[in-house]
Amino acid sequence: MNKSDKAAQTRLVVAISLFAAAIISAMALTALGNQSDTYWVARESLIPGMQISENDLAEIEVSLGEANGRYFSKVAMVSGAYVLRSIQKGELISVSSVSDTPSVLKSGQVPISIRASDLPEDIELGEEINIYWVPETIGIEKPQAPELAISGAFLNSINRKAGNFGSEISLTVSVQNSEIFDLLKATASGRLVIVRSNG
């Protein structure tokens, strides 16, 4: 075998080696990218201001790739943290959505009763809502305009079964503590209408 043949054979071996190395590297990167880990998700909708308990959390195995640092994995201690924004059922718990310290604007859960027709039929727990007060018109009095009673509240629970026995259903809404009195005052007369917030 002459020198030119040996050089050609050497180049062929090097080319094959480089090609094989490229394939192995690509397969390794793909395997690493497809690796999944266990993360925390909300078992039910979580409302801003509430403190997370173990019963509020569920586990899910997903592959997030470069986004894995934005969400809490199973090894993170999320129970006991406070919710900063609404987290929907089944949503991954992001680092930016909770805090170790409670919000300055603490919230309270207020039960109210409304007409079944005054609540969007497809509304879901955890949604942000606005609550309007519609005054009653008595006799020949001039009708008063509805007023926005509370904005930026959150729907915490719905008891639609109560509507089977009458025209009203029961809700629990999460509002800032400073707004609880205004909401209770609005329930004294007239009626309340729930409107889905546009964000």
N, C-alpha and C positions, 0 to 999 in steps of 0.2 A: 504494500500500500504506500503510495507516494505521499509527499507532504500535503499536496492539494486535497487529496482524498481524506487525509486525516483531519485537515482543517474543516472540510465540509462536514465530516462526521461530528466533529466537536461542536460546530455551529448548530447542527441538528439536535444534538443532545441538550445543548443549552436552551435552544428554542422550546423543546419539549418540556424541559424542566421549568422554564418560566411560565409556559402555558398551564402546566399542572399546578404550579404555585398560585397562579391567578385564580384558577377554578377553586382550589382549596380555600383561598382567602375569601372568595365570594360566598362560598358555602358556609364558612365560619361566621361571616358578617350577617348572613341571612338567618342563621340559627340563633345568633345573639339577638337580632332584631325581633325574632318571633318568640323569644322567651317571655313568658307571662309571669305575673306576680299577683299576690292577693292584696286587694285594696278595700277600704271601707266605703260603703254606700249607705244612703239614708233608707232605713226600713220603711219609714213613713215620711210625709212632708215635714220639714223642720222650719219653724217660724223664727224670724229675727228676735233676739233677746232671750230665747229659751236656752236652758243648759242641757247639753246632750247627755243622755244616759246610755248604758250598754244596750238597753232594749230598743233604742232608736237606731242602732247600727246593724248592718248585715255585711257579709263578705262577698266579694266577687273576684274571680280570677280573670285578669285582662292583660294584654300587652300594650303598654303605652309608649314604648320607645323613649324618645327624648323628652316627652311630656311627663315622665314618671315623677319628676321632682315637684310637680305642681299639685300632686294629690297625696293623701295620707295612705301609706301602706298599712298592712295589718300590724306591723311592729310598732307603729305610732300610737300614742295614748291620746285618743280623741275624746273618750268619755270624760265629762267634766268641763269640756270647753263650751264657750258660748257662741251661738249662731249670730253672724253679722248680717247675712242676707238670706232670703228665702232659698231653701234647698228642696227640690222636688223629690218625690219618692223614686228610689232607684238611681239617683244621681250620685256620682262620685263626690266624696268630701274633699274639696280643694283647700289648699293651705290658706288662701285668701278669704275663704267663707266663714272661718271661725277664729276665735280669739281666746286666750287664756283668761282674760279679764272681762267682766260684764260690761255691756255698753252703758255709757253715761245716761242714755235715754232708755230707762228700763220699761218693759212692757208688762201689761196685765191681761188676763183672759176674762172677757166680759160675755156673759150669756145674754142673748136677746131673742125675741120672737118676732117673726115677720110673716107677711102673707107669702104663700107658696109662689104666687105669681110675681113677687118682687125680688126674686133671686134668679139669675141665669141658670137654666136647667143643666147646662153642661159645665158649670163651674167646678173646679177641683180644689181639694184642700191644699193650703199653702199659697194659694194665689193672692196677689195684692189686690185690694178692693178699695173703692170709695163708698162711703155711706151717706146717702142723701135723706134729709128730713122733708116729708111732704105733709104740710099742715092740713087739718080737717077744715072743711067749709061747713059752717052752721047757718041754716036758714038762708037769708038773702044777702049774707055777707059777701063782700068782694073776695074772690079766691086769692090767697097769698101764694107767692112764688116759692117753689121748693128751694131748699138751701143745702149747701154741702156741709154736713155735720162733721164728718171725719174723713180725712184723706190718708192714703198710705197705710191702711190697716191690713191685716192678713186674716184669711179665713182658716180657723183652727179646727172646727168640727161642724158637721151638719147632721141633724137628726131628722131625716125626711120621713121616718115612720110616724112622727107626730102629725104630719100632714094628712095621714090616712083617717084621722079622727076629727079633722076640722080643716079650716082654711089656712092655719098658721103652722109654721115649722120652727124648730129651735136651732139656733146657731151659737157658736162660740167664736168670738173674734178677738184677735190680739191687737191691742192699741197701746200707745204710749201712756204711761201712768198719768201724765198731765192732761190727757184727753178723756179719761174715763168719766169724769163728771159731765163733760159736754155730751158724751154718748148717752149716759143715763138720763140726762135732762131731755134729750131728744125723744126718749121712749115714753115720756109722760103724756104726750098727746100727739095726734097725727099718726103717721106711719113711716117706717124706714124702708128705703129701697137700696138694694145692693147693686153696685155697678162695677164691672170688671175694670181694673185700672189698665191704662195703656202704657204704663211704665214711666 
